[in-house]
Amino acid sequence: MKITRRVAAGGLAAFPFVGARAQQNFPSRPCTLVVPFPAGGPADIFGRNLAERISPFLGQPVVVENKSGAAGVTGVDFVAKANDPHVMGLMSASAGAIMQSLMPKMPFDGTKDIAPQILVVRVQEVFAVSSKLGINDLKSFIAYAKANPGKVTCGSAGTGGITHLAIELFKRETGTDLLHVPYRGAAPATNDLLSGTVDTVLLDISVLIPHARSGAIKVLAVTSDTRPPLMPEVPTMREMGYPKVNSDNWYALISPGATPADARKKIFDAATAALKTKEIAEAYGAAGGVVGGGTTDELKAFLKEEAVKWAAVIKAANVKLE
């Protein structure tokens, strides 16, 4: 068989289109969404709902993998080093804006190794007290705390996490001296609040709603700009005169930094469409989350703002990792 110059030229000319076609066909296989916290928790709920709803828009299944550790840093580091556009991940406030001011050295470069995509969800946090205190409003609590400096305990989900820093922010803005009690997660902190072992907590609303509705605890305020849809009777810190006590938790969708631009766009477009679905709104709302959205540039600006904000709190309170 003879190969003419025309055939040879045509064959060589076809090769550039192979790479282009491969990129156009992304995703070419099932994708992975890394959730950097254990299964069953709020982050897992948000991640699994996103995976389910984004899948039809990507045209491929999206499988959730839980890779917890180091306040979410372990999972984000896995995504950063994946070097595969089929791997995505959720990034929390801890890994995305806090730990860089607490850890001696981050295992990844947040400006190069990660490609921020879109804000997925904001999770409102609330300040709650044990029913055994007999306090029903924030003003009364602050007066009580000032009358008992260093004696009123406040539990968080762990040293250096956003709930801990929110407590430090609360203390600074209200002029109170609360004794921080770090727990290994929100569940044990909540259990001790219910028993009265700890006086107060500042945690994600999703953890505390059932107990607030039963009357076992009293939620005094939400640390967000808007009242929680699930508990509209709860005032905001801003309404109570403390506008700087704002500490929404949040999760953003990220990709490895080396993800090609066309793949990033497809992921962003799919996530945007998924976040607009009624199913996502209902699922997130039931878990105390407010659906995110916006542009990638808006997310990048938000990440910078959060990093500066929490770095200042960490420095002022001299927070150190245990």
N, C-alpha and C positions, 0 to 999 in steps of 0.2 A: 504494500500500500504506500502510495506516494503522498507526501505532505507538501502541499503547495505553499508558496510564500503567503498567499492570501489567507489560507486556512490557519497557518501558523500565527500570522499577525492577528487574526480574529481571536484565536485562542488566548494569546497573550493579553489582548485588549480586554478580554472577559474577566481576567483575574482581579482587577481592582473592584469590580462589582460584587465579588464574593464577600469581601470584608464589609462593604456597605450594606449588602443584603443581610448579613449576619447581625449587624447592628440594628437594622430596621426591624428584624424579627425578635428583638428583645421584648419580653423575656422568652427564652427558648426552652425553658424547663421550669419546674416548680421553684418557688422562692421561699426564703426563710425569713421570718421576723423574729429577731432576738428580743426577748423580754428580760431585762436585767434584774428581775426580782423573782421570788419563788411563785410557784403555781398557786392559784386560789386567792391571791391578794388583789388589791385594786388595780395595780399596774397590769397584772395578768388579765383581768377582766377587760380593761381598755385595749390591750394588745390583741386578745383573741377576737374581740368584736371588730377591730380594724382589719385583722387578717381575713376574716370571713367576708367583710364587705368590700375590701379592696380587690379581692381575687377576681370577681367577674370583670372588673375594669382593666385588669392586667392580662386576663385571658389564661391565667395559670393558677394552680393551687398555691396558697401561701401557708406554710407550716410554721407554727410557733415553737420556739425553743427557749426554755428558761435557763439563763446563765447568770445566777445571782452571785453577789459578793462585793465587798468594798463599797457599799452604799450605791451600787449600780455601776461602778467603774469597770468591773470585770466584764460585764456584758457589752458595754460600749467599746471596750478595748478589743473584744472579739470581732466586732463589726469593723472597727478601724483597721484591723490587720487581715480582714477577709480577702481583700483584693478581688472581689467578685460582686458585680452589680446585682446578682440574684439574692444577695444577703442584705437585709435591712435591719433596723433596730429601733427600739424606743430609747430615748435618752431622757433621764429625769433631771430635776433641778439640782440634785446632789452631784451627779456626774457632769452635768453641763455647765454649772455655774458656781458650785461651792467647793468641791474637793480640790480644785486647782489652787485654792488659797489655804488648804489644810495639809495636803500631802506634800512631802519633801520633793517628790518628782512624780508627775503623772506618767503612766505607761504609754500614752499616746499624745500626739500634738493636735490639740483641738482645732488649730487653724489650718492644718494640712491633711491630717489623717481622717477627718470626718467631713462629710458633705451634708449640712443641714438641709432638710426638705421642707417640712411644714409643721406648725404647731398643731398637735393632735387634740390635746385636751387640757383644760385647767381644772384643778381639783381644789375646791374651797376648803379652808381649814377653819376650825372653830375652837374657841376657848370655852372650856367646860369645867364645872366644879362638882365635887361630890355633894350629893343631897344632904349628907351629914353635916355640912357646914351651915346649912340653913340660910344661904345667901341666894338671892333671886335676881340681882342685877349687877352690872359691871361697876357702877359707881360705888355700891356698897362693898363689893369685893376689894376694890382699890383702897378704900378707906381701911378695911380690915387688914389688908396686907401691909399698909404703911404703919399700922398700929402694932404689927408683929413682924418687924424686919428680920429676914433670914430664917424665919420659922415656918412659913407657908411653903409647902412643897408643890412643885409643878413637874409633871412627867412628860417626857418626849419619847419618840421612837428610836432615839440613839444619839450619842454625842456626835456633833458635826453635821447632822442631817438638817433638813429644812425646818422640821418641827422644833429642834433645839434652837436654831438661830432665830426662829420666830419668837421663841420665849425671850431670848436676849433682846430682841427688838422691842418686845412688849415691855420688858423691864425698863429699858432705856427711855422709852417714850412716856411711860406712866409714872416713872420715878419710884418704882417698887423694887424691893429686894427679895425675890423669890429664890428658893433653894431648888436648883435644877436636879431632877432625878432621871438619868438616862436609862432606858430599857432597850432590850433587844427586839425592837419591833413595836407596833401599835397595840397588838393584842394583849401582851402582858401589862402594858401601861393602862389599858382600859380596864382590865381585871382588877388592878389595884385601886383604880378610881372608884369602881363599883363597891369594893370592900371598905373604902375609906382609908386605905393604907397611904395613898397619896391624895393631896387636897384638890389638885387641879391638873388638867392636861391641855395641851394644844396639839390637836391631831386632825387628820383628814376627816371631813364631815361624814364620809361613808362609813367609817368605823363606829361613829358615835350615835348616829341617827336612831337605831333600834332602842338604845338605852335611854335616849332623851325622850322618845315617844312613850316609853313605859314609865317615865318619871323617876328612874333610878339615878339620873344625873340631871344637871341643869346647864344648858348651853347659854352662855351670857352674851357672846358676840361672835361674829364671823370676821376673819381677817381678810376680807375682800372688799372691792368697791361696791358690790351689789349684794343684796340679801339672797340667801340660798333658796332656790325654788322649792326645795323639799321642806324647808322650814322658814317660810316667809315672815314669821313673827320674830325671828332673831335679828337684832339690829347689827349694822356694820360698825367696825371700829371708827370709821369716819364719822358716822352719825353720833357716836359717843364722844367725839372730840379728839380722836387719835388717828388722823388721816395717814400718818406714816407707818402705822402698824398694818402693813399689807404683805401677806406672805402666801399667796396662792402657790400650791404645788403644781407641777405641770409635767407633761410628757411631750416630746417632739419626735418626729420621724427623722431618722438619719440614714445615710448610706456611706459606704467606704469612700474616702476622699478621692480615690482613683476612678470612681464611677464615671463613664463617659457622659458627656452633656446630653446626648439624645436619650440615654437610659434614665438620667436624672429627671428629664422632662416627663417621660412616660410614667415614672413613679409618682412625681408630683401631681400630674394630671389625674392619675388614678386615685391618689389619696384625697385630693380635693373633691372629686366626685363622690367618693365613699363617705366623706365627712358631711356631705350634704344630704345623705339619705335619712329617711325617717327612722329607720331601724337603729342607726348609730345614735341619733339624738335621744331616742327613748332609752337605749341601753346605758348610755353615758349618764343621762339624767337620773336614772334609777340608782346609779352608783355614786351620785353626788358630783358628777363631772359636768363641765360646761364645754361643749364642742368647740374645738379650735378652728383653724383655717388661716387665711391670709397668704402672703407671698413668702418666698424664701428669703428675700432681702429683709422683710419685716421680722422674720424669725432670727436672722443673724443680728439685727440691731437689738432685738429683745435679749438675746443671749449675752451680748456685751453689757447691756444695762443691768441684767441680773448679776453678772459676775462682779461688777463694780459695787453694786448695792450690798451684796453679801460679804464681799471682801472688807468693806468698811465695818460691818457688824462684827465680823470675826476679829478684826484688829482691836476694835473698841472694847470688846468683851474678853479679849485675850483667850479665845477658844483654842484648845489643843486637842488633837486626837488622843484617845486613851491607848 
